[in-house]
């Protein structure tokens, strides 16, 4: 016969399911869809078991479920290597344990596994939102643990919830102390990073429609804080990729850039990259990359970028980045075309600092191979544009005059729109001479084709333009809808010069963020940015973003160097003895305060003078062997004692009457009379004998 099954009380089971579900919810988007279906199925089965409608799963049922989960994991991920398959495996184990729960030990194991899942979410996200969600999950799971350990706890769910909340609040000071003083020694093991998360941001190629689709995303690309002078909005060109190869429709990086990226991915990021030539406007000879940039050029612009995860290698900076650094384990290297690349895909928030020169000259001496590469055009594509470009260049006095004529064409006849018409095979011809409506990638692509067809080297640059200023913390927020494409044209004695044909068509796009121009179009209905025209909502939006910014700077950015500086300031130098004293003193103070708080909350309620007087009467009678029973009223107690000691009946009844009048009839307590009667009672008890 089967042993007695463990059936947790209803509220205990509900807390358990709520804690398990909430702990899995933050990582639900990292889990395969079929696992969500199993999640719902297991919860339904468990509830039906509690109601007595279904039985516990048999060995065959459990075997089938295990095989389904294993097969699903390999189908979804291919292998168990990686953070996502490991997280999914843990969630499968948690759900199956809930389904087969037959003892209190199983219930406690589910709680402890839920704690692991709560911690797991921080490997996927370290945003402020993740912290708030994690605290709520921790609160609910702790409540489930309390209810399981309280015999009657299921009768008082709100009391258990309050108690677990107080426990978490009590732990906060100790957590803050450990955060400040625990050494940042790095990981003791290698943790796989997320590899199946969605790629976001600007992609490594560009074709008509790519940027207009990206412009409909209101997500944050990165945040920038400047040290000192802040450039103007129209100077904020965040350069990330350079496209030199064109197949008639799609632009891609050159083979040299692809080789740089491939070397990084294979771990050979120390391989030397090509040197870019840098020179100032006052020098005639080229110098090696950035070695003496601060001596040659004007004072650089210094800034720090907090970069959101993209699962990509390329980083963004203003032109021209002469110096860069990061305190992270991820290294930054310089690639061809003066680009910055990380040595591994950015899978979590990443902070780096850059110095850029906004006045620069690069590529003065363009090699023959580079020139030919930046003049190539696919054969049999866009013949009309090539013909007109050659004709216009032949009639222009120089390259500058030709460029001006092309920009004047954009300014006079073209329209900037987020919903451009679909283009066919000859994308540039159809755009320039038929539709004349486009987004930034249409203007950049057609402009470069017009330059190359006229014999002028040119290339497309992709990145972001502008940003939204947050005055609360003095930084810029660059959103995904700020994605932008512009061009660089090589001119004799000037090198690579930036030209933005979008500015000729829609100059307000360069002077303002796209979100300010058309928030209703680029933001979703559920985004606060869509309602930025309302000052109250916009203030709330900016305050929340400022909180996220402070969270990263103050908490996520609190690395070993920041910790050392803080402790050195506090302690006037760090020594082992000082650290021991800080730990013992601070920890002892926190624990003492917690103990005092718990004692203060648990102390007995103040006793009134009336109760104190009656307690004195009870002590006198107790010495004679008379103890008031639980639930026995003072009158009944007095009557019972009077039967045993008739001599004290009048005095005892008088004392009881004084007490009841003051306690239950709100009359003033006659302390003097009560004391006198007690004296009489003591004397009578000493004289009387207690009857059997």
N, C-alpha and C positions, 0 to 999 in steps of 0.2 A: 504494500500500500504506500502511496506517495506521502512523503513527509509534509507536515503543515507548511503551506506557502505563506510567505511574508506579504501581507496586504497593507501597504501604508495607508494611513487615514487620507481622506479625500483632499484636504488642504495641503497635506504633506506631498502628495503625488502631484498636485497642481503646481506647488512651488518648485518641485523637482523638474517637471516638464518645462516650466517657465524659465528656470535658470539655464537648463540645457539649451533651449531654443534661443534665448537671448545671447548666450555665449557663442553660438554658431552664426547668428545673424550678421555680425560685422564682416565675416569672411564669406558670406553666401555667394557673392559675385565671383569669388575665386574658385568655387566648387563647381563641378559639372552639374548640368541640369538634372540628370537622372538621380543624383544624390539628394536633391531637394524633394523629388517624388518619394524616395525611400524615407526621408525625414518625416513627411506628412503621413505616410503609411504606418510607420512605427508608432508615432504618437497616437493615431487612431486605434491601432491594435492594443496599445497599452491601456487606453481609456476603456475600450470594450472589455478587456480582461478585468479591470476594476469593477465594471458594471455587472460582470458575470455572464456576459453574452458570448465571449470567446474564451478559448483555452490558451494556456501558455504554448509557445511554439514547440513542436516536437523536434527530435534530433534531425529528422529529414528536413523540416522547415528551416532550421538554423543552418544546416549544411547548404541548402539551396541559396539562402540569403548571403552567406559568406562567398559562395562561388559567383553570385551575381555581382557583389561588390568588387571582388578581385578582377573579374572580367571587365567590369565597367571602368576600373582604374587604369588597366592596361589599354583599353580601347580609347580612353580620353587622353592619356599622357604618354603612352608608349613604354614607359618604364617607371620605376619608383624613385628614380633619382630626381631631386628637385624639391623645392619647398611646397609647391601646389599639390603634387601627389602625396607627399607626406602629411600635409594638412588634411587632405581628403581621407587618407587612411585612418587618421586619428578620429575624424568625425564619424566614419563608418563604425569604428570600434565603439565609440560612445553611444551611437544609436542602437547597435546590436546589444550592448550591455543593458540599455534601458528596456529593450524588449524581453530579455531573458531574466530580468531582475526577480530573484526569489528570496532574498534575504536582506536584512538591514545592512549587512556588509556590502552587498551589491549597490544599495542606494548611496552609501557613503563613497564608494568608488566612483559612481557617476558624478557626485559633487566634485571630487578631486580632479577627475578628468575635465570637468567643465572649467575649473580654474586654469588648467593647461591651455584649453582652447581660448580662453580670454587673453592669456599672455600671447598666444599665437598671432592674434590680430595685429599686434604691434610690429611684427615682422613684415607685414604688408603695408602698414600705414602708420606714420608718426605725427599725423596732423592733430590739431587741437580737438577736432571732432572725434577722433579715435579715442582720445583720453576721456572725453565726456561719456561716450558710449561704454567704454571699458569700466568706468566707475559705476555706472548703472548696472551693468552685467555683474560686477563684483558684489554689489549690494544685494541683488536678487539671489545669486548663488549662495552667499553667506546666510541669507534668510532661510533658504532651503536647508542649509546645514544646521542652523539653530532649531528649526522645526523638527528635524529628524532626531534631535537630541533632547527635546522637551516632551515629556510624557503627555502633557496636556497642551502642548504648544499649538496643535492644530485647531484648538478652540479659540485661540487669540492671535489670528494672523497679523493684525495691525500692530500688536505689541511686539511680535517677533521682528517685524519690519523696522520698527523704531529702534529696537535693541541692536540689530545689525548695523543700522545707520550710525548709532552712537559708537559702536566698536570701530567703524571705519574712521569716524572723526577723531577718536582717541589715537589712532595709529598715524594720523597725518603729521604731527610734530616729529615723531621718530623717523618717518619716511623722509621728511625734509632734511633732517640732520644727516641721515645716511647719504642722501643725494649730494649734500655739500662736501662731506669729508671722505667718502669712500674713494679710494684711488681709482683713476681711469686706467686700468691695466689692459684693456682690450679683451677680445674674446679668447676663451681658453680652448675653443674648438672651432672648427670651420662650419659655418652655417650656410647651407645653400640659399641663394637669393631667388626671388620670384622670376621665372623665365617665361611664363605664359600670359603675363599681363598684357593688356592692349597697348600697342604703340600709339603714342600721341604726338601732336605737334607737327612741324614741317617735315615732310617725307624727303627721301633722297632722290626724288625726281619731280618733274613738274610738267603738267600738260594742262590744256584749257579746262577750267572748272575746278582744279584742285584747291586753289586758294579761296575761291568763292565758297566752296563747301566747308573749308576749315573756318571761314569767317563766321559761320553760324554756330560756332562753339564758344560759349562764354567762360570756359575753364581758364584757370590761371596758368600761364606759361612760366613766368618767373617774376620776382620782385627785385627792385634795384634801389639801393641807397647810395647817394653820392657823398663824397667827402670834399667839402669846399664848394666851388662854383658848379652849378648844375647847368648842363647844356640846354638850349632851347628845344621845344618840342620837335621842330622840323629838323633838328640835328640828331635825333635819337633813331639812328638806323642800326638795329641790332643784327649784325652780320653773322650768319651761321653756315651757309652752303654757297658754293659757286658752281654753276652749271655751264659747261663748255661744249658738251656733245649734244648735237641736235639731229634727230632722225626724221624731221618733218612735222612731228607732232609733240614728241616728248623730249624734254631737256634732262640731261643727266650729268653728274660730275665727270671730270676727266679721269683717265686711267691712272694718273699719278695720285689723285685724291683717293680713288678706290683702293690703290695699293697701300696708301697710308692707313686707311681704315682697316684693311685686312691684316696688316702687320700688328695693329693694336689688338685686334680680336684674337690673334694667335699668341699674344703675350710678348711680342718683340717691340714694345713701345720705345726702347732705347735706340732703335735704328735711326740714324740721322736722316732728317728730312731735307728737302731742297731748301736752299737759302733764298729768301726774298730780298730784293734790293730795296733799300730805304734811303732816301736822301731828302734834305731840307730844300726849301725854296732858295736858300742862299748858297748852296753848294752845287758844283757842276759834276762832281764825281760821285759814283755810287759807293756806298759803304755796306759792310756786312749787316745782316739782320739785327737791328735793335741794340747792338752792343753799345753804341754811343748815342742812342736816340735822345736821351735827356739833355745831352750837350748840343745836339744839332737842332732840335725842334723846340717849339714853345712848350710851356709847362703842361704836363699831361693831365688828363681828367682821371681821378681815382674814384672807384666805385666798387661795391660789393653786390653780387648777384646771389639770390636764393632761388635755386633752380628746381622746378618740380619734376618728378620722375617722368621720363619719356620712353624708356627702354631703348634709347638711341645713343650714339657716340658724340654727336656734334653739340658743341656749346655755342653761346652767343656773346658777342662783345661789340662795342663800338669800334669803328675803324680809326686808328690802327693800334692794336694791342701790343704794347711794347714790353709789358711785364705782367705776370699773372702768378697766383699762388693759391693754395688751398691747404687746410689742415686735415682734410679727409684722407682716407686710405686710397681714394681714387686719384690718380695722377693726371695732369693736363699736359699735353704736348702740342707743339705747333705743326700743322700740316701745310701742304702746298696752298698757295693763294692766300696766305696769311690767315688761315682758319685755326680755331682751337678745337681740339678733340680730347675726349676723355679716354683713358686706356681700357675702359669697360663700359657697357651700357649703363645709363643712369637709372637705377631702380628704386631710389629713395631720394628724399630731399637732399640737395647738394649745394653747398655754399662755396663760392670762390671769389677772389678779389682780382681786379684787373686795373691796369693803368693804360689809358688809350690816348693817342695823339689825334686830335680832330683835324689838324693841319699836317698833311703828309704828302709824300710823293713816293710811290712804289713802282717797281718795274720799269724804270727809265730805259734801261738797256734790254729790250725784249729780244730774246733769241729767235732765230729763224724758225725753229721747231714750234715755239710758243706762238709766234705770229701766225704761222700756217694753221695751227690747231684752232686758234680763235678767229679764223676766217672761213673755216669749213662750213659748207651748207650741203644738204642732201640734193642729189641730182633729181630733176623732174618734179621738184616741189616748189610751189609758190613762184611760178614764172613771172607773173605780173608784177609782183613786188620787186623781184630782181631786176626786171627791165626798167622800172621807174626809178629804182635806186641808182642804177648806173647813169641814167639820163640826168637825174637831179645832181649827182655828184659832178658830172662833166660840166654842168653850167654853174656850179658853185665855185667861189674864189678859193676856198680852203675847207678843211674839215669842219671848222667851227661854223662856217656859214651853212654848210650842208646839215649839220646837226640842228641848227636853229630852224631851218626850213621844215625838218621832220617834226620837231616839237611844236612848231606853229600849226602844222596840220592837225596834230592831236588836240591842240587848244581850240581850234576853230570848228572842227567837225565831229568830235567824238564825245560819247556820253559814258560816264562812270556808273556802273550798275552792278548789283549783287546777283542779278539773274540774267546773265548774258545768253544770247542765242546759241544753240548747238552749232558747232562748226564741222565741216566735212574734211576731205583729204587735204586740201590746200588751206590750212587753218589761217595762215597769215594773210593770204590773198582775200579770203572771204571776210576776215575781220577788217582789214584796212580799207577795202574798196566796196564792201557791201553792207555788212551789219553795222559796223562802227559803234558797237556797244560792247563793253567788256569790263573786266575786273583787272587788278594789277598784273596778273600773269599774262593777260592778253597784251597789255601795253608793253611790258618788259620783253616778251618773246618777239613781238613784231618789231620793236625798236632795234633789238640786236640783229635780227634778220636784215633790216634795212641798212644797218651799219656794215655788216659783213658783206652784203651784196655790193656795197660801194667801196669795198677794199679797206675798211677800217676795222681793226680787231675789236671785238666786243664780247661780253659774256653776261650771263644772268646771275644775279645774286639773290639768294632767298634768306629770309629771316623774319624779323618783326620791325614795325615802325611805330614809334611813339610810345604811349603808355598813359595810364590814368594816375594822376597825382593824388596821394593820400597825405593830407596836411597833418593828420593826427600824429604820424610817426616820421614824416618827411621822407617818403619813399615813393617810387612809381610801381604800379601794378601793370604788367604787360600780359594781356589776355590772348587766348588763341585767336580771337577775331582780329587781333592786331597783326596777324601774319601778313607779310608783304613781300613783293618781288620788285626789284629794281635792276639797274644795269650798271656795268662799268665799261667804259670805252677807253681804249689806249690812244693817247695823243702824243705826238712828237714833243720831246723835252718836258712833258708833263707826267708821263706814265699813265697808270690806270686812274681814270677820273670817274666819279659817280655821276650818273644822270638818272633821274627818276621821271619817266614819261607820265606816270600817274599824276604827278604834281602839276603837269601842264594841263591835264584834263580836269582834275578836281583838287585844286590846291588846299581846300578845306580839309581833305582827308589827311594831309600831311601835317596840318596845324592842329588837328584834333584827333582824338581816338575815334575809331569806327563805332565804338559803343555809344559815344556821345552823339554821333551823327544819326545813327539808325538803331537805337537800342531795341525797339520793338521787333526788329527783323533778326538781329543777331543773338538775342537772348531768349531763352525758353520762357514759357508762361510761369514756371515755378521759380525762376531766378529773380532775386531782388534787383539785379541790374536792369531788368526790363522796366522797372518802375522808378528809375533814378530821377525822373522829373519831379517826383514828390520828395520834398526836402527831408521829411522825417524818415522815410524808407531809405533814402540814399545815405543819410547819416548813420542809420543802423547798419547798413551794408558796409560802409567804410570803417565803422568801429569794429565790426566782426573781423574784417580783413586785418585791421591793425592788431587785434588780439592774436590772430594767427601769426602775424609777423613777430610780435613780442614773444610768443611761445617758442618760435624757432630760435630767435636771437638769445633769449634768456635761458631756455631749458634745453632744447635740442642742440644748441650751439655751445652748451657748457661743457667744453672738452677739458682735457688735462691741463692745457696751458691756461685757460680761463680759471680753472680751479686753483692752480698754483698761484696765480696773480691775486685771486680773492683771499686765499688763506694768508698769503704774504702781507697783504694790506691789513687784515684783521689782527694777525698775530705778530706783526712787525718781524717777519721772518719765520720760516717753518723749521722746527726741529722735532725729533721723535718725542722728546719729553713734552713739548707743547701740544703735540697731537694727542698724546695719551691723556693729558689733563683736559683737553677740549672734549674728547670722547667721554671720559668718565664724568666730567662736570656737567656737560650738556645732557648726556644720556641720563645721568642721575637726577638732574633737575626735571627733565621731562617725565621720567617715571614717577618721581615724587609728586609732581603736580597732577598726574593722572590718578595716582592713588588717593590723593586728597579729594579730587573731584568725585571719584567713585564713593569714598567714605561720606562725603557731604550729601550726595544724592541718596545714600542708603541709611543715613542717620535716622533715628526714630523721630516722629513728629513731636513738637513741644507738648508737654503735659500741663494741663491747667491746674490751678491751685486746688480746685475742687477734687480732681482726680487724685492729686498727690495726698490730700487729706484722707480720702477714702482708702487709698493704698496703705496708709499708715494704720488705719483701722483693721484692714485685712491682715497686716503683719502681726498686730497684737493678738488677733484671734487665731492666727496660724500657730503661734507659740503654744496655744492651748489645744492644738490639734484640729481646729476648724478651718477647712479650706473650701473656698467657694468653687463650685463646679463650673465647667465651661458651659455657658448659656444660662446659668442660674442668675436670676435677677437679684438685686440687693435686698428687696423685700422678702423674697423666698429664703434667701440666705439668713436674714435676720430671724425669720420665723423658725427655721431649722435649729439655729443656735440657741434661741430662747427656750425651746423645748428641753434642750440638754442643760441649760443654765438659767433657770427661771429668775434668779436674782438680778440678772442684768437685762431682763426683757425691756423694761421701761427706758433705760438709758440707751440700749442698742437700737430700739425703735426710734428714739429721738435722733440719734446720729444718722440713721438711715433716712429719716424724713428730711433732715437738713441737707443731706447730699442730693436726694432726688429733687427737692425743690430748686436747688441751684443748678442741677445738671439738666433736668428735663422740663422745668417750668419757668426757666429764665429768671428766677429770683436771685437777688444778691446773696452771695454766700457769706454766712455769718461765721467768719474764721474764729473769732473769739469764743463764741458759744460752743462751736464744734470742738475746740481744744479743751474747754472746760469739761465737756461731756466725756472726752477721751480719758481725762484724768480720773473722773468718777468711775468709768468703765474699768480701768486698770485696777483701781482699789477694790471694786466689787469682785472682779475676777480673782484677785488675790485672796479674798475672804471666802468666796463660794467654792463649792465642790462640784465637779462636773458629774452629772448623773450618767449612768450607763445607757 
